[in-house]
Amino acid sequence: MKRSVQGLAGLLAGIAAVAAGALPTAAQPKGTPVKIGQIVSITGEGAEAGQYMRWGAELAVEQANRAGGIKGRPVQLVLEDD
């Protein structure tokens, strides 16, 4: 579980770093979305922790899109239950 949280933190930091440097102004992202996948516990014993990871990823995607996306393209989160 600790490794999953560290991996998610790295993913979110990467999205934020790329989005922050992609465009100097907050233009509306256009074009084909950049899909970011996340495999997380949505059901079962780890569902509570998985919900927090999901919220963190959704927040990062929202912030990236508000900042103009990745190189002007919108970011889309694709979730899968483990």
Buried (B, 14 or more C-beta within 10 A) or exposed (E): EEEBEEEBEEBBEEBBEBBEEBBEEEEEBEEEBBEBEBEBBBEEEBEEBBEEBBEBBEEBBEBBBEBBBBEEBBBBBEBEEE
